[in-house]
């Protein structure tokens, strides 16, 4: 490999550090109701991508990995944002709770690559069962409002 290619690549890596990315945590308008004993579990396993309370690690500021992390958070917040629960209508809330139960049951959430880096986000079988039970019960409670 020629020195020009190596230097060009290094310059490229330096320049992409200056591309602005939105790593903001907008205000919480209304959080989803999570019982006290379950809240810390859901916060550590879900909130970095599915809330406005994202903990941005140091590597979220280093390109090119920062592009991937910011995209994951944006996608996660679009899918469901526990910090803006009041923005969803009742049908959407019911759909979200069903999806939570399904994805936790099938080990689709939290994402494997997230758990690989954030070991504390790994859910035990009991924690999964607790989350699924909560989602089911909350779903039943909201369904009564129809």
C-alpha positions in Angstrom: 0.0 0.0 0.0 1.4 3.4 -0.9 2.0 6.1 1.6 -0.5 8.4 -0.3 -3.3 5.9 0.2 -2.5 5.5 3.9 -2.2 9.3 4.4 -5.4 9.9 2.4 -7.3 7.3 4.6 -6.0 8.9 7.8 -7.1 12.4 6.6 -10.5 11.0 5.7 -10.8 9.5 9.2 -9.9 12.8 10.8 -12.3 14.8 8.6 -15.3 12.6 9.2 -15.0 13.4 12.9 -16.3 16.8 12.1 -19.6 15.6 10.6 -22.3 16.8 12.9 -24.6 14.2 14.4 -27.6 14.7 16.6 -26.9 13.1 20.0 -29.5 15.1 21.9 -31.8 13.8 24.5 -35.0 15.8 24.1 -37.2 16.4 27.1 -39.3 13.6 28.5 -43.0 14.5 27.9 -44.5 11.5 29.6 -42.8 8.2 30.5 -44.5 4.8 30.1 -45.8 3.4 33.4 -43.3 0.7 34.5 -43.6 -0.7 38.0 -40.7 0.3 40.4 -39.0 -3.1 40.5 -39.0 -3.5 36.7 -38.1 0.0 35.8 -34.3 -0.4 36.4 -34.2 -3.5 34.3 -36.0 -1.9 31.3 -33.9 1.2 31.7 -30.6 -0.7 31.5 -31.8 -3.0 28.7 -34.0 -0.6 26.6 -33.6 3.1 27.4 -30.4 3.8 25.5 -32.3 3.2 22.2 -35.9 3.6 23.2 -36.1 6.7 25.3 -34.9 10.3 25.4 -32.5 9.3 28.2 -29.8 7.8 26.1 -26.4 7.3 27.7 -24.0 8.3 25.0 -20.7 6.4 25.6 -17.4 8.0 24.5 -17.3 5.9 21.3 -20.6 7.5 20.2 -18.4 10.5 19.5 -15.8 8.7 17.3 -16.6 8.3 13.6 -17.3 6.0 11.8 -18.9 4.0 14.7 -20.7 7.1 15.9 -22.8 7.0 12.6 -24.0 3.5 13.4 -24.8 4.3 17.1 -26.7 7.5 16.3 -28.7 5.6 13.5 -29.6 2.8 16.0 -30.9 5.3 18.5 -32.9 7.3 15.9 -34.4 4.0 14.6 -35.1 2.8 18.1 -36.8 6.0 19.1 -38.9 5.9 15.9 -40.0 2.4 16.7 -40.9 3.1 20.3 -39.9 5.9 22.6 -40.7 5.3 26.3 -40.2 9.0 27.0 -43.0 10.2 24.7 -45.6 7.6 25.7 -48.3 10.3 25.7 -47.8 10.9 22.0 -49.2 7.5 21.0 -52.8 6.8 20.6 -54.3 3.8 22.4 -54.1 1.5 19.4 -50.4 2.3 19.0 -49.7 1.7 22.7 -51.4 -1.7 22.4 -49.3 -2.6 19.4 -46.1 -1.6 21.1 -46.9 -3.7 24.2 -47.6 -6.7 22.0 -44.3 -6.2 20.1 -42.4 -5.8 23.4 -43.7 -9.2 24.5 -43.0 -10.9 21.2 -39.5 -9.5 20.8 -38.4 -10.2 24.3 -39.8 -13.7 24.1 -37.9 -14.4 20.8 -34.7 -12.7 22.1 -35.0 -10.0 19.4 -34.6 -7.3 22.0 -32.3 -6.0 23.2 -30.3 -6.3 20.0 -27.5 -8.9 20.1 -24.9 -6.3 19.1 -26.0 -4.0 21.9 -25.8 -6.8 24.5 -22.4 -7.8 23.1 -21.0 -4.4 24.0 -23.3 -3.6 27.0 -23.2 -6.8 29.1 -25.4 -5.3 31.8 -28.3 -5.1 29.2 -28.4 -8.9 29.0 -31.8 -10.1 30.4 -32.0 -13.2 32.6 -34.8 -15.6 31.9 -36.6 -14.2 35.0 -36.3 -10.6 33.8 -37.6 -11.6 30.4 -40.6 -13.3 32.0 -41.2 -10.2 34.2 -41.1 -7.9 31.2 -43.4 -10.1 29.2 -45.9 -10.4 32.1 -45.8 -6.6 32.6 -46.4 -6.0 28.8 -49.3 -8.5 28.8 -50.9 -7.0 32.0 -50.4 -3.4 30.8 -51.9 -4.4 27.5 -55.0 -5.9 29.2 -55.4 -2.7 31.4 -55.3 -0.4 28.3 -57.6 -2.7 26.3 -60.3 -2.2 28.9 -60.3 1.5 27.9 -61.6 0.6 24.4 
